[in-house]
Amino acid sequence: MYEFAIAWEWLAFAVRWLHVVTAIAWIGSSFYFIALDLGLVMRDHLPPGAHGEEWQVHGGGFYHIQKYLVAPERMPEHLTWFKWESYSTWLSGFAMLCIVYYGGADLFLVDRHVLDISATTAIALSLASLGLGWLLYDLLCKSLLGKNTWGLMILLYVVLVAIAWGYTQVFTGRAAFLHLGAVTATIMSANVFFVIIPNQKIVVADLIAGRTPDPRLGAQAKQRSLHNNYLTLPVIFFMLSNHYPLAFATAFNWIIAALVFLMGVTIRHWFNTTHARKGTPTWTWLATVLLFILIIWLSTVPKVLTGEERAEAAPAFGRFADNAHFPAVKEAIATRCSMCHAAEPVYEGIARPPNGVTFGSDGEIAARAREIYIQAGRSHAMPPGNITDMTAKERGLVTAWFESAVGETR
């Protein structure tokens, strides 16, 4: 069992590393071509069918790039297809989902205080949501609404917010954000697999056969590429969020997710506008900062908006271990956290304390006061899925312990 746990941990690390590498390749090439496309300039000397050109300098050399909306008069002997960056990112991400969230469903996927379902049911709902999310998106794009690009994007935003709310009603906060990133990434990769690459292959086949390609194929691919452009940054946020419980494990996490999508739009709008040489809309950065401040506020004011009760704060005493709340907090940690955070964990499948964190002494608890406060007081990230049934009163004690110890009285 010990050897299996170690091997499983290294497998998760290897797949996570692969996922990061492939994501860098995909996002890097995607952002490059978006910037290139927006920066193209139409000039009189361009060959027939060319939409624009751009000169670039990099690595000590100059590059002369031309774009054809449909295709050149003669097909080149060699074409470089940009597709495996997308496919390998999705495949490695799905492997991570299986290793971490399906393999540890009771710990990371299911929170029976949110919805009392079995691990098998949760996994089935997870898989179904990824497929249904793509089907709903694809149907909307192919409907009459799909002819209005910006109207469609607003509708898709509403759908994504609804999905965010739905995930928070089914899974742990951590899993909800991860799945929101996963369903969005599935849409993006499926756009490449089912629309962008197939349409390009049809165009190439038509040219080789001497037929005139259908320009609608390019328009469809461009619309899907535009969606991928604006969805990329939110996906990165959701994938990173599992390290920051104030984002995913607070009362208004689905609203935070909705605001993250808006930040993705404001940031990309600045880059898109700048690359297209249409000005520098600095207001987008102000909007992004304000949205982020709103997110911070939403993550830290559950009492104001929900009426959540908190324990009375005791006077501050210099050290966390001397605080009046410490005995009760120590008991709560021993009851709710020691199954994993002990020198020899007793929770099945955990061979060593996570991140080497143990709570076997007063000093170890006091040294981790800030992490305990964030993970189990201000948010519900720990215990994972609230597997040990930590109560609201105990979380309130943790909050009061930390805040009073650092001199804040409420």
C-alpha positions as CSV (number, residue, x, y, z in Angstrom):
1,M,0.0,0.0,0.0
2,Y,2.8,2.4,0.9
3,E,4.6,1.8,-2.4
4,F,1.3,2.2,-4.4
5,A,0.6,5.6,-2.6
6,I,4.1,6.9,-3.5
7,A,3.8,5.7,-7.1
8,W,0.3,7.3,-7.5
9,E,1.6,10.6,-6.1
10,W,4.5,10.7,-8.6
11,L,2.1,9.7,-11.4
12,A,-0.1,12.7,-10.5
13,F,3.0,14.9,-10.5
14,A,4.1,13.7,-13.9
15,V,0.7,14.1,-15.5
16,R,0.3,17.6,-14.0
17,W,3.7,18.6,-15.4
18,L,2.7,17.2,-18.8
19,H,-0.5,19.2,-18.6
20,V,1.3,22.4,-17.8
21,V,3.8,21.9,-20.7
22,T,1.1,21.1,-23.3
23,A,-1.1,24.0,-22.1
24,I,1.8,26.4,-22.5
25,A,2.3,25.1,-26.1
26,W,-1.4,25.5,-26.9
27,I,-2.0,28.9,-25.3
28,G,1.3,30.2,-26.6
29,S,0.6,29.3,-30.2
30,S,-3.1,30.5,-29.9
31,F,-2.2,33.9,-28.5
32,Y,0.5,34.3,-31.1
33,F,-1.8,33.6,-34.0
34,I,-4.5,35.9,-32.6
35,A,-2.0,38.7,-32.3
36,L,-0.7,38.0,-35.8
37,D,-4.2,37.9,-37.3
38,L,-5.1,41.2,-35.7
39,G,-1.9,42.9,-36.8
40,L,-2.1,42.0,-40.5
41,V,-1.9,44.9,-42.9
42,M,-3.4,45.0,-46.4
43,R,-1.0,46.3,-49.1
44,D,-1.3,46.7,-52.8
45,H,1.5,44.4,-53.8
46,L,0.0,41.3,-52.1
47,P,-0.8,38.3,-54.3
48,P,-4.4,37.4,-55.3
49,G,-6.4,36.1,-52.3
50,A,-4.1,37.4,-49.7
51,H,-5.8,39.2,-46.8
52,G,-2.8,40.9,-45.3
53,E,0.8,40.6,-44.3
54,E,3.1,41.4,-41.4
55,W,6.8,41.7,-40.9
56,Q,8.2,40.4,-37.6
57,V,11.7,40.1,-36.0
58,H,12.7,37.5,-33.6
59,G,15.8,35.5,-32.7
60,G,18.1,37.5,-34.9
61,G,16.0,37.1,-38.1
62,F,13.1,38.6,-40.0
63,Y,9.8,36.9,-40.8
64,H,7.5,37.8,-43.6
65,I,4.0,36.4,-43.0
66,Q,1.0,36.5,-45.3
67,K,-2.5,35.3,-44.6
68,Y,-5.2,34.0,-47.1
69,L,-8.8,34.0,-46.0
70,V,-9.6,30.9,-48.0
71,A,-6.4,29.6,-49.6
72,P,-3.6,30.6,-52.0
73,E,-4.0,29.8,-55.7
74,R,-1.6,26.9,-55.4
75,M,-1.2,24.7,-52.3
76,P,2.2,24.6,-50.8
77,E,4.0,21.2,-50.5
78,H,4.1,21.3,-46.7
79,L,1.5,22.6,-44.2
80,T,2.0,22.8,-40.5
81,W,-1.1,22.0,-38.6
82,F,-1.6,23.3,-35.1
83,K,-3.9,20.8,-33.4
84,W,-1.9,18.4,-31.1
85,E,-1.2,21.2,-28.7
86,S,-4.9,21.4,-28.1
87,Y,-5.6,17.7,-28.1
88,S,-2.7,16.8,-25.7
89,T,-3.7,19.6,-23.3
90,W,-7.2,18.2,-23.0
91,L,-6.0,14.6,-22.8
92,S,-3.5,15.3,-20.1
93,G,-6.1,17.5,-18.2
94,F,-8.6,14.7,-18.3
95,A,-6.0,12.3,-17.0
96,M,-5.4,14.7,-14.1
97,L,-9.2,14.7,-13.5
98,C,-9.2,10.9,-13.3
99,I,-6.1,10.6,-11.1
100,V,-7.0,13.3,-8.6
101,Y,-10.8,13.8,-8.5
102,Y,-12.0,10.4,-9.7
103,G,-9.3,8.4,-7.9
104,G,-9.9,10.5,-4.7
105,A,-13.6,11.2,-5.2
106,D,-14.5,10.8,-1.5
107,L,-11.9,13.3,-0.5
108,F,-11.9,15.9,-3.4
109,L,-15.0,15.5,-5.5
110,V,-17.9,14.7,-3.1
111,D,-19.0,17.0,-0.2
112,R,-22.0,15.3,1.4
113,H,-22.9,18.6,3.1
114,V,-23.4,20.0,-0.4
115,L,-25.1,17.0,-2.0
116,D,-25.2,13.5,-0.5
117,I,-24.2,11.3,-3.4
118,S,-21.9,8.3,-3.9
119,A,-18.5,8.7,-5.5
120,T,-19.8,6.6,-8.5
121,T,-22.7,9.0,-9.0
122,A,-20.4,12.0,-8.7
123,I,-18.0,10.7,-11.3
124,A,-21.0,9.9,-13.7
125,L,-22.3,13.5,-13.2
126,S,-18.8,14.8,-13.9
127,L,-18.4,12.9,-17.2
128,A,-21.9,13.7,-18.3
129,S,-21.5,17.5,-17.6
130,L,-18.4,17.7,-19.8
131,G,-20.2,16.1,-22.8
132,L,-23.5,17.9,-22.3
133,G,-21.7,21.2,-21.9
134,W,-20.1,20.8,-25.3
135,L,-23.3,19.6,-27.0
136,L,-25.3,22.6,-25.6
137,Y,-22.6,25.0,-26.7
138,D,-22.4,23.5,-30.2
139,L,-26.1,23.6,-30.7
140,L,-26.2,27.3,-29.7
141,C,-23.4,28.0,-32.2
142,K,-25.3,26.2,-35.0
143,S,-28.6,27.8,-34.2
144,L,-30.0,31.1,-35.6
145,L,-28.5,32.8,-32.6
146,G,-25.0,31.8,-33.9
147,K,-25.2,34.3,-36.7
148,N,-24.9,37.1,-34.2
149,T,-21.4,36.7,-32.8
150,W,-21.6,39.1,-29.9
151,G,-25.2,38.2,-29.0
152,L,-24.1,34.6,-28.9
153,M,-21.2,35.4,-26.6
154,I,-23.5,37.1,-24.1
155,L,-25.8,34.1,-24.1
156,L,-22.9,31.7,-23.7
157,Y,-21.8,33.8,-20.7
158,V,-25.2,33.3,-19.1
159,V,-24.9,29.6,-19.7
160,L,-21.5,29.4,-18.2
161,V,-22.6,31.3,-15.1
162,A,-25.5,28.8,-14.8
163,I,-23.1,25.9,-15.1
164,A,-20.9,27.5,-12.4
165,W,-23.9,27.7,-10.0
166,G,-24.9,24.1,-10.9
167,Y,-21.4,22.8,-10.1
168,T,-21.3,24.4,-6.7
169,Q,-24.6,22.7,-5.9
170,V,-23.2,19.2,-6.6
171,F,-19.4,19.1,-5.9
172,T,-16.9,20.5,-3.4
173,G,-15.9,24.1,-4.1
174,R,-12.5,22.9,-5.3
175,A,-14.0,20.4,-7.7
176,A,-16.7,22.9,-8.8
177,F,-14.0,25.4,-10.0
178,L,-11.9,22.6,-11.5
179,H,-14.9,21.3,-13.4
180,L,-15.8,24.8,-14.6
181,G,-12.3,25.0,-16.1
182,A,-12.6,21.5,-17.5
183,V,-16.0,22.0,-19.2
184,T,-14.7,25.3,-20.7
185,A,-11.5,23.6,-21.9
186,T,-13.5,20.8,-23.3
187,I,-15.5,23.3,-25.4
188,M,-12.3,24.9,-26.6
189,S,-10.5,21.7,-27.5
190,A,-13.7,20.3,-29.1
191,N,-13.9,23.5,-31.2
192,V,-10.5,22.6,-32.6
193,F,-11.3,18.9,-33.0
194,F,-14.8,19.1,-34.4
195,V,-14.9,22.4,-36.3
196,I,-11.6,24.3,-36.9
197,I,-9.4,21.5,-38.1
198,P,-12.1,19.6,-40.1
199,N,-13.1,22.8,-41.8
200,Q,-9.5,23.5,-42.8
201,K,-9.1,20.0,-44.1
202,I,-12.2,20.4,-46.3
203,V,-10.8,23.6,-47.7
204,V,-7.5,21.8,-48.5
205,A,-9.3,18.9,-50.1
206,D,-11.4,21.2,-52.3
207,L,-8.3,23.1,-53.4
208,I,-6.4,19.9,-54.3
209,A,-9.5,18.7,-56.3
210,G,-9.8,22.1,-58.1
211,R,-13.0,23.1,-56.3
212,T,-13.8,26.5,-54.9
213,P,-13.8,26.2,-51.1
214,D,-16.9,27.4,-49.2
215,P,-16.0,30.7,-47.4
216,R,-18.5,29.8,-44.6
217,L,-16.1,27.1,-43.4
218,G,-13.6,29.8,-42.6
219,A,-16.2,32.0,-40.9
220,Q,-17.3,29.1,-38.7
221,A,-13.8,28.4,-37.7
222,K,-13.0,32.0,-37.0
223,Q,-16.1,32.3,-34.7
224,R,-15.0,29.3,-32.7
225,S,-11.5,30.6,-32.5
226,L,-12.8,34.0,-31.2
227,H,-14.6,32.1,-28.4
228,N,-11.4,30.2,-27.5
229,N,-9.6,33.5,-27.3
230,Y,-11.9,34.9,-24.6
231,L,-12.2,31.7,-22.7
232,T,-8.5,31.0,-22.3
233,L,-7.7,33.2,-19.3
234,P,-10.7,32.1,-17.2
235,V,-9.6,28.5,-17.7
236,I,-6.2,29.3,-16.4
237,F,-7.7,31.0,-13.4
238,F,-9.9,28.0,-12.6
239,M,-7.1,25.5,-13.0
240,L,-4.9,27.5,-10.6
241,S,-7.7,28.2,-8.1
242,N,-7.4,24.9,-6.3
243,H,-4.4,26.4,-4.5
244,Y,-6.5,29.4,-3.2
245,P,-9.4,28.4,-1.1
246,L,-10.7,32.0,-0.7
247,A,-11.7,31.7,-4.4
248,F,-13.4,28.3,-4.5
249,A,-14.5,27.5,-0.9
250,T,-16.4,30.6,0.1
251,A,-20.2,31.3,0.1
252,F,-20.3,33.2,-3.2
253,N,-17.9,31.1,-5.2
254,W,-20.2,30.8,-8.2
255,I,-20.5,34.6,-8.4
256,I,-16.7,34.8,-8.2
257,A,-16.6,32.4,-11.1
258,A,-18.9,34.7,-13.1
259,L,-16.7,37.7,-12.5
260,V,-13.6,35.7,-13.5
261,F,-15.2,35.2,-17.0
262,L,-15.7,39.0,-17.2
263,M,-12.1,39.6,-16.3
264,G,-11.0,37.3,-19.1
265,V,-13.0,39.5,-21.5
266,T,-11.6,42.8,-20.2
267,I,-8.0,41.6,-20.3
268,R,-8.2,40.0,-23.8
269,H,-10.1,43.1,-25.1
270,W,-7.0,45.2,-24.3
271,F,-4.6,42.8,-26.0
272,N,-6.9,42.3,-29.0
273,T,-7.5,46.0,-29.5
274,T,-3.8,46.8,-29.1
275,H,-2.7,44.1,-31.5
276,A,-5.2,45.4,-34.1
277,R,-3.7,48.9,-33.8
278,K,-7.1,50.3,-32.8
279,G,-5.9,52.1,-29.7
280,T,-5.0,51.2,-26.1
281,P,-8.2,50.9,-24.0
282,T,-6.6,51.3,-20.6
283,W,-10.1,51.4,-19.0
284,T,-10.0,47.6,-19.4
285,W,-7.3,47.3,-16.7
286,L,-9.2,49.5,-14.3
287,A,-12.3,47.4,-14.9
288,T,-10.3,44.2,-14.3
289,V,-8.8,45.6,-11.0
290,L,-12.3,46.6,-9.8
291,L,-13.7,43.2,-10.7
292,F,-10.8,41.6,-8.8
293,I,-11.4,43.8,-5.7
294,L,-15.1,42.8,-5.8
295,I,-14.0,39.1,-5.9
296,I,-11.8,39.7,-2.8
297,W,-14.7,41.3,-1.0
298,L,-17.1,38.5,-1.9
299,S,-14.6,36.0,-0.5
300,T,-14.3,37.6,2.9
301,V,-17.7,39.0,3.9
302,P,-20.0,35.9,4.4
303,K,-21.4,37.4,7.6
304,V,-22.5,40.6,6.0
305,L,-24.4,39.0,3.2
306,T,-25.5,35.7,4.7
307,G,-25.9,36.4,8.4
308,E,-23.4,33.7,9.3
309,E,-22.7,33.6,13.0
310,R,-19.1,33.9,14.3
311,A,-17.6,33.2,17.7
312,E,-17.0,36.0,20.1
313,A,-13.4,37.2,19.8
314,A,-11.2,37.0,22.9
315,P,-8.5,39.6,23.7
316,A,-5.3,39.2,21.8
317,F,-2.3,37.5,23.5
318,G,0.9,37.8,21.4
319,R,1.3,34.1,20.6
320,F,-1.3,31.8,19.0
321,A,-0.7,29.0,21.5
322,D,-1.5,31.4,24.4
323,N,-4.8,32.6,22.9
324,A,-7.9,31.9,25.0
325,H,-9.5,30.1,22.0
326,F,-6.5,27.8,21.5
327,P,-7.7,24.8,23.6
328,A,-11.0,24.6,21.7
329,V,-9.2,25.1,18.4
330,K,-6.7,22.4,19.3
331,E,-9.5,20.0,20.1
332,A,-11.2,20.7,16.8
333,I,-8.0,20.1,14.9
334,A,-7.4,16.9,16.7
335,T,-10.9,15.7,15.9
336,R,-11.2,17.0,12.3
337,C,-7.7,17.2,10.9
338,S,-5.4,14.6,12.6
339,M,-6.6,11.7,10.4
340,C,-4.4,13.1,7.7
341,H,-2.1,15.7,9.4
342,A,-0.4,13.2,11.7
343,A,3.1,11.7,11.6
344,E,1.3,8.4,10.6
345,P,-2.0,9.3,8.8
346,V,-4.8,6.9,9.3
347,Y,-6.9,8.0,6.3
348,E,-6.9,5.3,3.6
349,G,-4.6,6.0,0.7
350,I,-2.6,8.7,2.4
351,A,0.9,7.4,3.3
352,R,2.4,10.7,4.5
353,P,0.9,13.9,5.9
354,P,-0.1,16.2,3.0
355,N,2.6,18.7,2.2
356,G,4.5,17.4,5.3
357,V,2.1,19.3,7.6
358,T,1.4,17.7,11.0
359,F,-0.5,19.0,14.0
360,G,1.0,16.8,16.7
361,S,2.0,19.6,19.0
362,D,1.0,23.1,20.1
363,G,4.0,24.5,18.3
364,E,3.0,22.9,15.0
365,I,-0.5,24.2,15.2
366,A,0.6,27.7,16.1
367,A,3.2,27.7,13.3
368,R,0.4,27.0,10.8
369,A,-2.1,29.4,12.2
370,R,-2.5,31.5,9.0
371,E,-3.0,28.4,6.8
372,I,-5.5,26.9,9.2
373,Y,-7.4,30.2,9.3
374,I,-7.5,30.5,5.5
375,Q,-8.2,26.8,4.8
376,A,-10.6,25.9,7.6
377,G,-11.8,29.2,9.0
378,R,-12.4,31.8,6.3
379,S,-13.1,29.1,3.7
380,H,-14.3,25.5,3.7
381,A,-11.4,24.1,1.7
382,M,-10.3,21.8,4.6
383,P,-11.1,19.2,5.5
384,P,-11.5,18.2,1.8
385,G,-15.2,17.6,1.1
386,N,-15.7,18.2,4.9
387,I,-15.1,14.5,5.2
388,T,-14.8,14.8,9.0
389,D,-17.9,16.9,9.5
390,M,-16.3,20.1,10.8
391,T,-19.0,22.3,12.2
392,A,-19.7,26.0,11.6
393,K,-19.1,26.6,15.3
394,E,-15.6,25.0,15.0
395,R,-14.8,27.1,11.9
396,G,-15.9,30.2,13.8
397,L,-13.6,29.3,16.7
398,V,-10.7,29.0,14.2
399,T,-11.5,32.4,12.8
400,A,-11.9,34.1,16.2
401,W,-8.6,32.4,17.4
402,F,-6.5,33.8,14.5
403,E,-8.1,37.2,14.3
404,S,-7.9,37.8,18.1
405,A,-4.3,36.6,18.2
406,V,-3.2,39.1,15.6
407,G,-4.9,41.9,17.5
408,E,-8.2,42.3,15.6
409,T,-11.2,42.6,17.8
410,R,-14.7,42.3,16.4
